[in-house]
Amino acid sequence: METNKQARVEERLETGLRNYWYPVAASWSLRHAPIGVTRLGQNLVLWRDGAGQVQALEDRCPHRGARLSMGWNLGDRVACWYHGVEVGGDGQVKSVPAVDSCPMEGKTCVRSYPVQEKAGAVFVWFGDRAPGEADALRLPEELESEEHSHFLCVAHWDCNYRYAVDNVMDPMHGAYLHAVSHSMASGEKSAVMQVVETEHGLVFEKTGQRGVNFDWVEFGETGALWLRLSIPYQRKVGPGGPFGIVGIATPVDTEHCMVFFWRTRHVQGWQRDAWRFLYRNRLERLHWDVLEQDRVVLESLAPNARDHETLYQHDIGITRVRRLLRRRAEQEVAEQPIAMLQPASGAASHA
């Protein structure tokens, strides 16, 4: 029995913790036509209703199982391309135009998901229960405050999301992997690391070295699981002080993830305009180069790399976050029936 429980915990860790908000797509990627995405092993269809609000359903027509994302946006509902069955944003079948008085009409036949948009991203609640007041989505100040400006970049990585989290929880790699980047060439290549507890998580940092390189990272848990860091910038790359990054890794399935990275600076007024112009014209390409370095390393890790590690002092931030995620998975498994823990069948990786 204990072995079975641990297997379910590991499965939950591999596919993604539930009862959190996850970004699933950039807002700009969702216009009128429905789109299909796979996140946390579940197939979803997303579309905007007549008021511009995003709706999210299980991507499965209740009639014959065709993908609703291949159909039409009818505003408050989506129509299946196969036989025209119309399903509302609440998961209820609104109309079956091919037949009169169809018994499916009026029945809730597919799962609907709570949705909200923040910071230029579509967030979906993946829960074993409905979100409560304690589950309110609160993002770091850089994404909530008008005093900051940000750009969102989204990438698909061919690795489990936990490797992406580990990568950000490892400040020391910046001095090596990104040593020739425009922003991380300075600083010592050795350090003593420490963990500092916070109200919503922890900060993992190099002792005695702040404002030099990628010197610290924060893990936070406020309705979503996010990571935050800053990189010192010289004045020649524009106003706003340190360059901030807020990141969230959203599982696709056990072998793929979507990474959402917001690049931020503390700027207002004309300085905001100058920063945004400079970013788009000079800095964005350089930042993608750094992100590509991370992707290449993570996608080429040895098979089952996590099972064959030899960790040392610089990895205590990684191990602390791993333990926290495992505790959350154990809580979820203990609280939910086995049937609710199984990932959706037939999940395919598509962005």
Buried (B, 14 or more C-beta within 10 A) or exposed (E): EEEEEEEBBEBBBBBBBBBBBBBBBBBEBBEEEBBBBBBBBBBBBBBBBEEEEBBBBBBBBBBEEBBBBBBBBBEBBBBBBBBBBBBBBEBBBBBBEEEEEBEBBEEEBBBBBBBBBBBBBBBBBBBEEEBEEEBEBBBBBBBEEEEBBBBBBBBEBEBBBBBBBBBBBBBBBBBEBBBEBBBBEEBEEEBEBBBEEEEBBBBBBBEEBEEBBBBBBBBBBBBBBBBBBBBBBEEEBBBBBBBBBBBBBBBBBBEBBBBBBBBBBBBBEEBBEBBBEBBEEEBBEBBEEBBEBBBEBBEEEEEEBEEEEEEEEBBBBBBBBBEBBBEBBBBBBEEBEEEEBEBBEEBEBBB
